[in-house]
Amino acid sequence: MLKKVGIITQARMTSTRLPGKILLKAKEKTVLEHHINRLGWSNVPVFIATTKNATDIPVVEAANSLGTSFFRGDENNVLERFYQCAENFELDVIIRVTSDCPLIDGHMIAEGLNNYLSLKDSKVYYSNCLVRTFPRGLDFEIFSFDLLKDAFLHASSEVDKEHVTPYINQSRGNQTRIIHHTSEQNYSDLRWTLDTEDDWKFLKILFDVYDVANLPYSEVLKIIRLHPELAFLNTHIKQKEINL
C-alpha cells in the first residue's frame, strides 16, 4: 500500500527572539512564502501546524493566501499539535521542518524521502540534523506516524512535548533505528536559519542582493564561499540548546 507522506512545518508569530519573523519580507515575499515555495520542490504536500492563539491569525491568513492546508493546535505542546495535524490529514509518514528556514531545499528533502522509503521500516528516524554536516536552516526529520503516535501517547517531559522528536530520536519508547543524511564536507558552522536580527541581515542580503529565492542549496553555498564575509554576519549567534 502506498504511504501518504506530508511535510508538517510549525509556524507561529510569537518567537521569543524575533517576533513575527516568518512574515518579514525579502524580495517582495515573506519568509513563510519562500519556505513554502522551496518545500514545493519536493512534490510532497505541505501542512502548516500553527496555534489556536489569536496572535496566529496572520499565519492562518498567510496559509489561505498561499493555498496551503493548516492545522491549529496547542502552542506549547508542539508534539500534540504535530500528532493531531498528522492524524487530521491521515499521514503515514511525516517530514518535520520549521518555518524559520527560508532557504530549505525541497530537492534535498525529496532525496532523503526516497532513501527513507527504500528502507521500508516504520521504526526508522531519518534526518540531517542529529549528525549535522549541512548549514543550520536546511533541517528535516522523517519518521512514521507510528513513531509519532508512540511519542504522543507516552512522552511526559516538557522537552519532549515542546520539541516533538527527542522522545523518538532518543529511543525512549519503541527502539528507533537512526539513519543520518550527511554530506561529504562539513558546513555545519554556517547558519541559514532565522532567529535574530543578525540572521535577518544575512538572509535579506542573500535574497535581495544575490537573488537566491529559486537557487538550490548547492548554488547558495557557492555564493557563500565566494563571499565568505556574508557568513560572519551571523555565525556568532548561538542556537538555543535542548536540555534533554
C-alpha positions as CSV (number, residue, x, y, z in Angstrom):
1,M,0.0,0.0,0.0
2,L,1.3,3.5,-0.9
3,K,2.3,5.6,2.0
4,K,0.7,9.0,2.4
5,V,3.5,11.4,3.1
6,G,3.2,15.0,4.2
7,I,5.6,17.8,5.3
8,I,4.4,19.5,8.5
9,T,6.0,22.8,9.2
10,Q,5.5,24.5,12.5
11,A,4.8,28.2,12.5
12,R,3.8,30.9,15.0
13,M,4.1,34.6,15.4
14,T,5.4,34.8,19.0
15,S,9.0,33.8,18.6
16,T,10.9,35.0,21.7
17,R,13.9,36.4,20.0
18,L,12.4,37.8,16.8
19,P,8.6,38.0,17.0
20,G,6.7,37.9,13.7
21,K,9.8,36.7,11.9
22,I,8.1,34.4,9.4
23,L,6.1,37.3,7.9
24,L,9.2,39.5,7.3
25,K,9.7,40.2,3.7
26,A,12.6,39.8,1.3
27,K,12.4,40.1,-2.4
28,E,8.7,41.0,-2.0
29,K,7.8,37.7,-0.4
30,T,7.5,36.7,3.2
31,V,9.9,34.2,4.9
32,L,7.0,31.8,5.1
33,E,6.2,32.2,1.4
34,H,9.9,31.5,0.4
35,H,9.8,28.5,2.8
36,I,6.6,27.0,1.3
37,N,7.7,27.6,-2.3
38,R,11.0,25.8,-1.7
39,L,9.3,22.9,0.0
40,G,7.3,22.6,-3.1
41,W,10.3,21.3,-5.0
42,S,9.9,18.1,-3.1
43,N,6.5,17.4,-4.7
44,V,5.2,16.4,-1.2
45,P,2.1,18.1,0.3
46,V,2.8,20.7,2.9
47,F,0.7,21.4,6.0
48,I,1.3,24.3,8.4
49,A,0.9,23.5,12.1
50,T,0.1,26.7,13.9
51,T,-1.6,27.6,17.2
52,K,-5.1,28.4,18.3
53,N,-3.9,31.7,19.6
54,A,-5.4,34.9,18.2
55,T,-1.8,36.1,17.6
56,D,-1.5,33.4,14.9
57,I,-4.5,34.5,12.9
58,P,-1.9,36.2,10.4
59,V,-0.4,32.7,9.9
60,V,-3.8,31.3,9.0
61,E,-4.4,34.2,6.6
62,A,-1.0,33.6,5.1
63,A,-1.7,29.9,4.7
64,N,-5.0,30.7,3.0
65,S,-3.4,33.1,0.6
66,L,-0.7,30.5,-0.3
67,G,-3.3,27.8,-0.7
68,T,-1.6,25.7,1.9
69,S,-3.5,23.5,4.3
70,F,-3.2,24.2,8.0
71,F,-4.0,22.9,11.4
72,R,-4.3,24.8,14.7
73,G,-3.3,23.3,18.0
74,D,-1.7,23.9,21.3
75,E,1.1,26.5,21.4
76,N,3.4,24.8,23.9
77,N,2.6,21.1,23.4
78,V,4.0,21.0,19.9
79,L,4.2,17.2,19.9
80,E,0.4,17.1,20.4
81,R,0.0,19.7,17.6
82,F,2.1,17.6,15.2
83,Y,0.3,14.4,16.1
84,Q,-3.2,15.9,15.7
85,C,-2.2,17.6,12.4
86,A,-0.8,14.3,11.1
87,E,-3.9,12.4,12.3
88,N,-6.2,15.1,10.8
89,F,-4.6,14.8,7.3
90,E,-4.2,11.0,7.6
91,L,-0.5,10.9,7.1
92,D,1.5,7.7,7.3
93,V,4.9,9.4,7.0
94,I,5.8,12.8,8.4
95,I,8.6,15.1,7.3
96,R,9.1,17.7,10.1
97,V,10.5,21.1,9.3
98,T,10.3,24.6,10.9
99,S,9.1,27.7,9.1
100,D,12.1,29.9,10.1
101,C,14.1,28.2,7.3
102,P,13.6,30.3,4.1
103,L,16.5,28.5,2.4
104,I,15.3,25.0,3.0
105,D,15.8,22.8,-0.1
106,G,12.9,20.6,-1.2
107,H,15.2,18.7,-3.6
108,M,17.3,17.6,-0.6
109,I,14.1,16.5,1.2
110,A,13.0,14.5,-1.8
111,E,16.3,12.7,-1.8
112,G,16.0,12.0,1.9
113,L,12.5,10.8,1.5
114,N,13.5,8.3,-1.3
115,N,16.2,7.0,1.0
116,Y,13.8,6.6,3.9
117,L,11.0,4.9,1.9
118,S,13.5,2.4,0.4
119,L,14.3,1.2,3.9
120,K,10.7,0.0,4.4
121,D,11.0,0.2,8.1
122,S,8.5,2.1,10.3
123,K,11.0,2.3,13.1
124,V,13.4,4.4,11.2
125,Y,14.0,8.0,12.1
126,Y,15.9,9.7,9.2
127,S,17.3,13.2,9.5
128,N,20.1,15.6,8.5
129,C,20.2,17.4,11.9
130,L,21.3,14.8,14.6
131,V,24.7,14.5,12.8
132,R,25.0,18.0,11.4
133,T,27.0,18.5,8.2
134,F,24.7,20.9,6.4
135,P,24.2,24.6,7.3
136,R,21.6,25.1,10.1
137,G,18.4,26.1,8.3
138,L,18.2,23.0,6.0
139,D,17.0,20.7,8.8
140,F,14.4,18.0,8.1
141,E,13.3,14.9,10.0
142,I,11.4,11.9,8.6
143,F,9.5,9.4,10.7
144,S,6.4,7.2,10.6
145,F,3.0,8.1,12.1
146,D,3.5,5.0,14.3
147,L,6.6,6.6,16.0
148,L,4.8,9.9,16.3
149,K,1.8,8.3,17.9
150,D,4.0,6.3,20.4
151,A,5.7,9.6,21.4
152,F,2.3,11.4,21.7
153,L,0.9,8.7,23.9
154,H,3.9,8.2,26.2
155,A,6.2,11.3,26.2
156,S,5.8,13.1,29.5
157,S,8.6,15.7,29.8
158,E,8.2,19.3,28.7
159,V,11.2,18.9,26.4
160,D,9.6,16.1,24.6
161,K,6.4,17.9,24.2
162,E,8.0,21.2,23.1
163,H,10.5,19.8,20.6
164,V,8.4,16.9,19.1
165,T,11.2,14.4,18.2
166,P,13.5,13.9,21.2
167,Y,11.3,11.0,22.5
168,I,11.7,9.4,19.1
169,N,15.4,10.0,18.3
170,Q,16.5,9.2,21.9
171,S,14.7,5.9,21.6
172,R,12.7,6.5,24.8
173,G,9.8,4.4,23.5
174,N,10.0,1.8,20.7
175,Q,13.5,1.1,19.7
176,T,14.2,3.6,16.9
177,R,16.6,2.9,14.1
178,I,18.5,6.2,13.4
179,I,19.7,7.0,9.9
180,H,21.7,10.1,9.2
181,H,21.6,12.2,6.0
182,T,25.0,13.8,5.6
183,S,27.3,15.4,3.1
184,E,30.9,14.6,2.4
185,Q,32.0,18.1,3.5
186,N,31.0,19.7,6.8
187,Y,29.3,23.1,6.6
188,S,27.6,22.9,10.0
189,D,29.3,26.1,11.0
190,L,27.1,28.0,8.6
191,R,23.8,29.5,9.9
192,W,20.9,29.9,7.4
193,T,18.0,29.9,9.8
194,L,16.1,32.9,11.2
195,D,16.2,33.6,14.9
196,T,17.7,37.0,15.4
197,E,18.1,40.4,13.7
198,D,21.6,39.4,12.6
199,D,20.2,36.3,10.9
200,W,17.7,38.5,9.1
201,K,20.5,40.9,7.9
202,F,22.3,37.8,6.4
203,L,19.2,36.3,4.8
204,K,17.9,39.6,3.5
205,I,21.2,40.3,1.7
206,L,21.1,36.8,0.1
207,F,17.5,37.3,-1.1
208,D,17.6,41.0,-2.1
209,V,21.2,41.3,-3.5
210,Y,22.0,37.7,-4.6
211,D,18.5,36.7,-5.7
212,V,18.7,33.2,-4.1
213,A,14.9,32.5,-3.9
214,N,15.0,29.9,-6.6
215,L,18.5,28.6,-6.1
216,P,19.1,25.1,-4.6
217,Y,21.4,24.6,-1.7
218,S,24.5,23.9,-3.8
219,E,24.2,27.2,-5.6
220,V,23.6,29.2,-2.4
221,L,26.6,27.5,-0.9
222,K,28.7,28.7,-3.9
223,I,27.7,32.3,-3.2
224,I,28.7,32.0,0.4
225,R,32.0,30.5,-0.5
226,L,32.7,33.3,-3.0
227,H,31.6,35.9,-0.4
228,P,32.7,34.5,3.0
229,E,32.2,37.8,4.7
230,L,28.5,37.2,4.5
231,A,28.7,34.3,6.9
232,F,30.3,36.5,9.5
233,L,27.1,38.4,9.8
234,N,25.5,35.7,12.0
235,T,27.9,32.9,12.7
236,H,28.3,34.3,16.3
237,I,24.6,33.5,17.0
238,K,24.2,30.6,19.4
239,Q,21.3,28.2,18.8
240,K,19.0,27.6,21.8
241,E,20.0,24.3,23.4
242,I,17.6,21.4,24.1
243,N,18.2,20.3,27.6
244,L,17.4,16.6,27.5
